[in-house]
Every structure is written in C-alpha cells, then in structure tokens.
Amino acid sequence: MTTEPPEIDDEGGAPDRSCANCGHPGHQHLVRDVELPGRTARETFCSECDALCEFVPEPNGH
C-alpha cells in the first residue's frame, strides 16, 4: 500500500493529518528551507517535537 504525502501549505498546515512522531495535529507544523548539497529543500517539521515530519497515513477510501 502506498500513501501520498499530504498537501502542505506555506505555513506548514496539513489539515486532518497528525505527526507520526508525537501525534500533534497537522495544522501545527512548520515549513523550513533546509540546505542540502546542491539544492534547497522545503521540509516540514512538527512544532511540538521539532522532528522532521512523517505523517500518519490515511487508510484508502478515506
């Protein structure tokens, strides 16, 4: 089963998706630019645990 990543808005919101690290609501995540070799990536971090976010997957069929 593959799951698509949630849509993340510019403020880091991922409505109705919780952080897999701590369970914090998705609308309380932060987006930051992270410098990687040769490029800049936009990554989402949890505002509660500050971990790079992995979201709890939604079951198919919503």
C-alpha positions in Angstrom: 0.0 0.0 0.0 1.4 3.4 -1.0 0.2 6.6 0.5 0.6 10.0 -1.0 2.1 12.7 1.2 -0.4 15.3 2.4 -0.7 18.7 0.8 1.4 21.1 2.9 0.5 24.8 2.7 3.1 27.6 3.1 2.5 27.8 6.9 3.1 24.1 7.3 -0.5 23.1 7.6 -1.5 19.5 6.8 -5.2 19.5 7.8 -6.5 16.3 9.3 -3.1 14.6 9.4 -1.2 14.0 12.6 2.6 13.8 13.2 3.7 10.2 13.3 6.4 11.1 15.8 4.3 12.6 18.5 0.6 12.7 17.3 0.4 16.5 17.2 -2.2 17.9 14.8 -1.1 18.6 11.3 -2.1 22.2 11.3 0.6 22.9 13.8 3.6 22.0 11.7 6.3 24.4 10.4 7.9 24.6 6.9 11.6 25.5 6.8 14.1 25.6 4.0 16.9 23.1 4.5 20.2 23.5 2.7 21.3 20.3 1.0 24.3 19.7 -1.2 23.5 21.5 -4.5 19.9 22.4 -3.6 17.5 23.8 -1.0 14.6 21.6 0.1 11.4 22.7 1.8 10.8 20.3 4.7 8.0 20.2 7.3 8.8 20.0 11.0 6.4 19.4 13.9 6.0 22.5 16.1 5.7 20.3 19.2 8.6 17.8 18.9 10.6 19.6 16.1 11.2 16.3 14.3 11.2 16.1 10.5 7.6 15.1 9.9 6.3 11.8 8.9 2.6 11.8 8.8 0.3 9.1 9.9 -1.0 7.6 6.7 -4.7 7.7 5.9 -6.4 4.5 5.0 -7.5 4.1 1.4 -11.1 5.2 0.8 -10.9 8.0 3.4 
